[in-house]
Amino acid sequence: QVQVVESGGGLVQPGGSLRLSCAASGSIFSINTMGWYRQAPGKERELVADVIFSIGTQRYAESVKERFIISRDNAKNKVYLQMNSLKPEDTAVYYCNTNTKTSRWGHYIDYWGQGTQVTVSS
């Protein structure tokens, strides 16, 4: 099994910054991608940013480009999300996702963290 644990959420004023961290652990053979999704009240979960673990290719939602930066630590199976210039519309529960397989012959499966609340408000 694979465990995914997020940290770093909280309350911040508009224009402020937060850094989210996520660690994947357990029976990890290979990670395809790690990334962040978010879900605001009454809305569907959406991709914020993710990274192809082996080569570092990043993908961002249009709404966060130029404000958020995703980074990774391959040795520790960790991913980070630096969020700058935060807006009230960034308020959501942020979920870490990893697309991982646990054996050479297995399939890549999505694993999710429990989520961390980010609230942007004055």
Z-matrix of the N, CA and C atoms (Angstrom, degrees):
N
C 1 1.459
C 2 1.514 1 111.11
N 3 1.312 2 114.55 1 160.23
C 4 1.463 3 120.98 2 -179.50
C 5 1.530 4 108.11 3 -122.82
N 6 1.313 5 115.19 4 132.32
C 7 1.457 6 121.04 5 176.43
C 8 1.522 7 109.08 6 -107.55
N 9 1.323 8 114.88 7 140.84
C 10 1.465 9 121.39 8 -179.78
C 11 1.524 10 107.77 9 -127.97
N 12 1.319 11 116.15 10 123.19
C 13 1.465 12 120.42 11 -175.96
C 14 1.524 13 109.36 12 -127.94
N 15 1.337 14 114.98 13 125.96
C 16 1.472 15 120.41 14 178.34
C 17 1.521 16 109.78 15 -103.44
N 18 1.324 17 115.24 16 158.84
C 19 1.455 18 120.97 17 172.27
C 20 1.519 19 108.65 18 -154.76
N 21 1.336 20 115.85 19 162.24
C 22 1.451 21 119.96 20 171.97
C 23 1.515 22 116.78 21 108.88
N 24 1.304 23 118.44 22 0.06
C 25 1.456 24 118.70 23 178.76
C 26 1.516 25 111.54 24 -73.19
N 27 1.344 26 115.83 25 177.39
C 28 1.444 27 119.71 26 177.72
C 29 1.508 28 112.01 27 158.88
N 30 1.325 29 114.46 28 -165.86
C 31 1.464 30 122.55 29 179.77
C 32 1.521 31 109.11 30 -103.13
N 33 1.317 32 115.32 31 131.86
C 34 1.467 33 119.97 32 -179.98
C 35 1.519 34 108.27 33 -142.67
N 36 1.315 35 116.10 34 150.73
C 37 1.455 36 121.09 35 178.07
C 38 1.527 37 110.57 36 -78.59
N 39 1.321 38 117.33 37 154.60
C 40 1.474 39 119.74 38 175.40
C 41 1.523 40 110.55 39 -54.30
N 42 1.330 41 114.52 40 137.61
C 43 1.456 42 120.26 41 -176.95
C 44 1.504 43 114.10 42 90.21
N 45 1.324 44 116.94 43 -10.42
C 46 1.450 45 121.14 44 -178.41
C 47 1.517 46 113.02 45 -83.19
N 48 1.336 47 114.99 46 -175.13
C 49 1.463 48 121.67 47 -177.05
C 50 1.519 49 110.59 48 -131.16
N 51 1.320 50 114.84 49 152.08
C 52 1.461 51 122.99 50 172.52
C 53 1.514 52 107.87 51 -143.76
N 54 1.326 53 115.38 52 153.68
C 55 1.468 54 120.40 53 175.43
C 56 1.518 55 108.74 54 -124.98
N 57 1.312 56 115.66 55 122.04
C 58 1.457 57 121.73 56 176.23
C 59 1.528 58 109.91 57 -97.69
N 60 1.323 59 114.68 58 144.82
C 61 1.465 60 120.66 59 177.24
C 62 1.521 61 109.00 60 -125.17
N 63 1.318 62 115.02 61 149.76
C 64 1.460 63 120.61 62 178.81
C 65 1.517 64 108.80 63 -144.80
N 66 1.325 65 115.04 64 134.32
C 67 1.461 66 120.42 65 177.47
C 68 1.515 67 109.78 66 -124.76
N 69 1.319 68 115.81 67 133.36
C 70 1.456 69 122.24 68 174.20
C 71 1.528 70 108.14 69 -105.86
N 72 1.324 71 115.90 70 136.59
C 73 1.468 72 119.71 71 -179.09
C 74 1.522 73 109.23 72 -146.17
N 75 1.339 74 114.79 73 169.92
C 76 1.455 75 119.60 74 179.83
C 77 1.512 76 110.63 75 112.89
N 78 1.327 77 116.18 76 -147.44
C 79 1.459 78 122.14 77 -175.12
C 80 1.522 79 111.10 78 -84.62
N 81 1.311 80 116.07 79 70.68
C 82 1.463 81 121.53 80 -176.73
C 83 1.523 82 109.87 81 -96.23
N 84 1.335 83 116.28 82 121.22
C 85 1.459 84 119.98 83 172.89
C 86 1.518 85 110.39 84 -96.68
N 87 1.330 86 116.23 85 -44.35
C 88 1.462 87 120.12 86 -177.98
C 89 1.523 88 109.50 87 -155.25
N 90 1.334 89 115.31 88 137.30
C 91 1.459 90 120.91 89 176.33
C 92 1.521 91 109.29 90 -105.08
N 93 1.322 92 116.25 91 127.47
C 94 1.453 93 120.71 92 175.68
C 95 1.534 94 109.58 93 -83.91
N 96 1.315 95 115.71 94 -60.44
C 97 1.459 96 121.26 95 178.39
C 98 1.523 97 110.34 96 -136.61
N 99 1.314 98 114.31 97 155.11
C 100 1.476 99 121.52 98 166.48
C 101 1.508 100 106.69 99 -133.06
N 102 1.308 101 116.13 100 147.43
C 103 1.453 102 117.79 101 -178.59
C 104 1.504 103 113.56 102 -171.73
N 105 1.319 104 113.55 103 -172.82
C 106 1.459 105 121.94 104 -175.55
C 107 1.517 106 110.48 105 -126.04
N 108 1.318 107 114.81 106 136.00
C 109 1.450 108 123.61 107 172.41
C 110 1.526 109 106.98 108 -122.12
N 111 1.305 110 115.83 109 162.73
C 112 1.460 111 119.41 110 176.00
C 113 1.525 112 110.39 111 -142.18
N 114 1.325 113 113.24 112 154.18
C 115 1.462 114 119.51 113 178.61
C 116 1.518 115 108.84 114 -139.34
N 117 1.317 116 114.70 115 117.08
C 118 1.460 117 121.42 116 176.49
C 119 1.530 118 108.69 117 -91.98
N 120 1.325 119 117.47 118 158.51
C 121 1.469 120 120.59 119 -179.46
C 122 1.531 121 111.18 120 -55.96
N 123 1.325 122 115.49 121 129.37
C 124 1.457 123 120.78 122 177.77
C 125 1.511 124 114.90 123 78.24
N 126 1.327 125 117.21 124 4.47
C 127 1.468 126 120.37 125 -178.69
C 128 1.517 127 110.44 126 -121.71
N 129 1.330 128 115.58 127 162.57
C 130 1.453 129 120.75 128 177.71
C 131 1.531 130 110.43 129 -79.60
N 132 1.311 131 114.44 130 156.86
C 133 1.460 132 119.43 131 176.06
C 134 1.522 133 108.77 132 -67.08
N 135 1.340 134 115.95 133 137.08
C 136 1.461 135 120.31 134 -178.30
C 137 1.521 136 110.74 135 -132.43
N 138 1.317 137 114.85 136 151.85
C 139 1.456 138 120.65 137 175.78
C 140 1.524 139 109.92 138 -69.39
N 141 1.326 140 115.38 139 133.27
C 142 1.459 141 121.27 140 172.39
C 143 1.524 142 109.58 141 -98.67
N 144 1.317 143 115.91 142 -55.54
C 145 1.459 144 121.31 143 179.76
C 146 1.517 145 108.63 144 -164.20
N 147 1.335 146 115.66 145 146.83
C 148 1.458 147 118.71 146 171.59
C 149 1.519 148 110.07 147 -146.52
N 150 1.326 149 114.78 148 169.96
C 151 1.462 150 120.23 149 -175.96
C 152 1.525 151 108.94 150 -140.75
N 153 1.311 152 115.96 151 136.34
C 154 1.462 153 121.00 152 172.02
C 155 1.517 154 107.02 153 -75.86
N 156 1.335 155 116.08 154 117.02
C 157 1.456 156 119.97 155 -166.02
C 158 1.518 157 113.13 156 -63.60
N 159 1.308 158 117.85 157 -36.93
C 160 1.462 159 120.18 158 -173.88
C 161 1.520 160 113.44 159 -74.11
N 162 1.329 161 117.48 160 -35.23
C 163 1.460 162 119.89 161 -172.97
C 164 1.519 163 113.54 162 -118.67
N 165 1.340 164 117.40 163 -8.74
C 166 1.447 165 120.09 164 174.07
C 167 1.509 166 116.51 165 84.29
N 168 1.319 167 118.77 166 4.97
C 169 1.459 168 120.52 167 178.64
C 170 1.522 169 110.09 168 -63.24
N 171 1.324 170 115.66 169 130.56
C 172 1.455 171 121.53 170 -175.44
C 173 1.523 172 111.17 171 -110.70
N 174 1.310 173 115.21 172 151.65
C 175 1.457 174 122.03 173 176.50
C 176 1.519 175 107.85 174 -135.25
N 177 1.334 176 117.01 175 136.87
C 178 1.459 177 122.26 176 -177.34
C 179 1.532 178 110.73 177 -129.93
N 180 1.329 179 115.22 178 147.60
C 181 1.456 180 119.51 179 167.77
C 182 1.526 181 108.01 180 -67.99
N 183 1.328 182 116.02 181 147.22
C 184 1.469 183 119.74 182 -179.17
C 185 1.526 184 111.77 183 -57.79
N 186 1.323 185 116.21 184 -35.00
C 187 1.461 186 120.81 185 -174.08
C 188 1.525 187 113.00 186 -69.97
N 189 1.324 188 118.09 187 -15.25
C 190 1.463 189 119.81 188 -177.57
C 191 1.521 190 113.40 189 -115.96
N 192 1.327 191 117.02 190 -5.07
C 193 1.473 192 119.52 191 178.96
C 194 1.516 193 110.29 192 -56.94
N 195 1.311 194 115.45 193 143.52
C 196 1.473 195 123.67 194 -179.58
C 197 1.516 196 112.92 195 74.24
N 198 1.353 197 118.26 196 -6.12
C 199 1.464 198 120.41 197 178.29
C 200 1.529 199 112.21 198 -117.28
N 201 1.308 200 117.60 199 -35.76
C 202 1.462 201 121.96 200 -177.53
C 203 1.528 202 109.42 201 -108.39
N 204 1.334 203 114.94 202 147.14
C 205 1.463 204 120.55 203 177.00
C 206 1.525 205 108.64 204 -132.29
N 207 1.322 206 115.93 205 126.68
C 208 1.451 207 120.41 206 175.53
C 209 1.521 208 108.86 207 -100.18
N 210 1.324 209 115.68 208 140.78
C 211 1.457 210 120.86 209 176.92
C 212 1.523 211 109.01 210 -141.37
N 213 1.326 212 115.32 211 165.06
C 214 1.470 213 118.43 212 -175.83
C 215 1.514 214 110.86 213 -138.61
N 216 1.325 215 115.25 214 158.62
C 217 1.458 216 123.30 215 172.03
C 218 1.521 217 105.40 216 -126.90
N 219 1.324 218 115.90 217 99.47
C 220 1.472 219 120.13 218 -175.19
C 221 1.529 220 112.00 219 -62.14
N 222 1.317 221 117.05 220 -38.06
C 223 1.463 222 120.46 221 -175.97
C 224 1.527 223 112.15 222 -65.22
N 225 1.349 224 115.11 223 -30.69
C 226 1.464 225 119.47 224 -176.37
C 227 1.526 226 112.48 225 -105.76
N 228 1.315 227 117.75 226 2.78
C 229 1.472 228 121.67 227 -177.10
C 230 1.529 229 111.10 228 53.29
N 231 1.313 230 113.87 229 49.16
C 232 1.461 231 119.75 230 -178.61
C 233 1.530 232 110.38 231 -122.85
N 234 1.316 233 114.28 232 153.05
C 235 1.448 234 120.68 233 173.85
C 236 1.523 235 107.74 234 -137.12
N 237 1.327 236 115.06 235 147.64
C 238 1.454 237 120.98 236 -177.17
C 239 1.532 238 109.18 237 -127.28
N 240 1.320 239 115.15 238 153.57
C 241 1.457 240 120.24 239 174.22
C 242 1.526 241 108.12 240 -131.53
N 243 1.317 242 115.59 241 109.49
C 244 1.453 243 121.37 242 175.00
C 245 1.522 244 107.55 243 -88.97
N 246 1.324 245 115.84 244 118.37
C 247 1.466 246 121.35 245 -176.44
C 248 1.523 247 108.82 246 -112.74
N 249 1.315 248 115.50 247 116.21
C 250 1.461 249 122.00 248 -179.64
C 251 1.525 250 110.51 249 -115.74
N 252 1.319 251 114.97 250 163.16
C 253 1.474 252 120.70 251 178.37
C 254 1.527 253 111.18 252 48.89
N 255 1.298 254 115.72 253 48.92
C 256 1.464 255 120.05 254 -174.89
C 257 1.516 256 111.84 255 -66.25
N 258 1.323 257 114.51 256 145.51
C 259 1.456 258 122.37 257 -178.43
C 260 1.528 259 109.28 258 -120.45
N 261 1.322 260 118.29 259 157.00
C 262 1.476 261 119.70 260 177.00
C 263 1.528 262 112.70 261 -54.93
N 264 1.319 263 117.32 262 -32.50
C 265 1.467 264 120.01 263 -179.71
C 266 1.522 265 112.94 264 -72.53
N 267 1.318 266 118.00 265 -6.42
C 268 1.469 267 121.02 266 173.14
C 269 1.526 268 111.65 267 -82.33
N 270 1.319 269 116.74 268 -7.41
C 271 1.457 270 120.55 269 179.51
C 272 1.524 271 110.79 270 -61.52
N 273 1.326 272 115.74 271 125.52
C 274 1.460 273 121.17 272 -176.85
C 275 1.523 274 108.88 273 -178.03
N 276 1.325 275 114.97 274 171.24
C 277 1.462 276 120.15 275 165.91
C 278 1.526 277 106.61 276 -88.59
N 279 1.308 278 115.65 277 127.32
C 280 1.459 279 121.60 278 -178.36
C 281 1.531 280 108.66 279 -102.12
N 282 1.323 281 115.02 280 127.91
C 283 1.458 282 121.86 281 -177.67
C 284 1.527 283 109.69 282 -113.98
N 285 1.308 284 115.42 283 135.34
C 286 1.457 285 120.58 284 172.26
C 287 1.527 286 109.24 285 -89.24
N 288 1.308 287 114.56 286 139.65
C 289 1.462 288 121.09 287 -179.95
C 290 1.521 289 109.07 288 -128.45
N 291 1.319 290 115.92 289 140.61
C 292 1.445 291 119.60 290 169.48
C 293 1.525 292 109.42 291 -132.17
N 294 1.316 293 116.08 292 135.08
C 295 1.457 294 123.23 293 176.82
C 296 1.521 295 106.40 294 -103.18
N 297 1.310 296 115.91 295 105.98
C 298 1.462 297 122.18 296 -161.96
C 299 1.516 298 110.83 297 -139.51
N 300 1.338 299 116.16 298 149.84
C 301 1.450 300 118.22 299 168.53
C 302 1.515 301 110.17 300 -119.81
N 303 1.333 302 114.26 301 150.91
C 304 1.458 303 120.12 302 -172.26
C 305 1.524 304 113.45 303 -103.46
N 306 1.329 305 117.19 304 0.94
C 307 1.463 306 120.20 305 175.11
C 308 1.523 307 107.95 306 -155.56
N 309 1.334 308 116.19 307 163.72
C 310 1.458 309 121.32 308 -178.58
C 311 1.523 310 111.98 309 -59.04
N 312 1.338 311 116.40 310 -35.34
C 313 1.461 312 120.44 311 -174.64
C 314 1.527 313 112.43 312 -99.48
N 315 1.308 314 116.84 313 3.76
C 316 1.459 315 120.08 314 -178.10
C 317 1.516 316 112.03 315 -82.23
N 318 1.328 317 114.43 316 -179.79
C 319 1.455 318 121.31 317 177.57
C 320 1.529 319 109.12 318 -105.35
N 321 1.317 320 114.62 319 155.04
C 322 1.466 321 118.45 320 173.76
C 323 1.527 322 108.69 321 -74.02
N 324 1.326 323 114.75 322 130.92
C 325 1.470 324 122.45 323 -177.27
C 326 1.519 325 108.71 324 -128.41
N 327 1.322 326 116.28 325 145.53
C 328 1.462 327 121.01 326 176.27
C 329 1.523 328 110.89 327 -82.25
N 330 1.317 329 114.94 328 131.24
C 331 1.456 330 122.58 329 172.89
C 332 1.523 331 107.89 330 -120.70
N 333 1.327 332 114.98 331 144.53
C 334 1.460 333 120.52 332 -174.61
C 335 1.520 334 111.39 333 -125.67
N 336 1.320 335 114.81 334 147.31
C 337 1.446 336 119.96 335 170.07
C 338 1.517 337 111.17 336 -83.40
N 339 1.325 338 115.73 337 177.84
C 340 1.461 339 121.33 338 -177.97
C 341 1.523 340 112.65 339 -78.02
N 342 1.314 341 117.06 340 -18.73
C 343 1.451 342 120.77 341 179.76
C 344 1.517 343 112.01 342 99.88
N 345 1.326 344 115.28 343 149.80
C 346 1.454 345 121.53 344 176.39
C 347 1.532 346 108.34 345 -134.86
N 348 1.321 347 115.79 346 134.65
C 349 1.466 348 121.08 347 -175.25
C 350 1.520 349 110.14 348 -79.77
N 351 1.325 350 115.36 349 131.85
C 352 1.460 351 122.33 350 171.40
C 353 1.527 352 106.97 351 -120.23
N 354 1.323 353 115.88 352 121.66
C 355 1.464 354 121.23 353 179.84
C 356 1.521 355 108.86 354 -122.33
N 357 1.321 356 115.44 355 124.32
C 358 1.458 357 121.26 356 179.51
C 359 1.523 358 107.32 357 -112.07
N 360 1.313 359 115.21 358 109.40
C 361 1.460 360 119.79 359 -174.58
C 362 1.510 361 110.43 360 -158.66
N 363 1.326 362 115.64 361 147.86
C 364 1.467 363 120.34 362 175.59
C 365 1.526 364 110.16 363 -93.07
